[in-house]
């Protein structure tokens, strides 16, 4: 088991250009190239979808992948709305670490509720893209 999958949800394909004061100026693709270099002993797969069902399918696939040791999940706005994604996380035995680039508790009221947090190993929130590295480290410990 030397594989981790990073699953990103809606609008995260726009990281680097969308609200850079909140999400930063670096794209996820740029960040993940550096992350893979720092974790060169680990196979890191990344996926992004704006479609809830595709995110669920990715969780299910990772959950049955014998090589996968865990999932880093940034479900974006679906964290605040998707019981279906929460159920998908509950349905698998792999550990899942939730990442929020921004501090959801310092933002709009509708972002302060996270429907996934009760289903995951842990959550990293508000540390920018560095949260992905911390999530990986937590899966390895």
Secondary structure, 3 states (H helix, E strand, C coil): CCEEEEEECCCHHHCCCCCHHHHCCCCHHHHHHHHHHHCCCCEEEEEECCCHHHHHHHHHHHHHCCCEEEEEEECHHHHHCCHHHHHHHHCCCCEEEEEECCCHHHCCHHHCCCCCHHHCCEEEECCCCHHHHHHHHHHHC
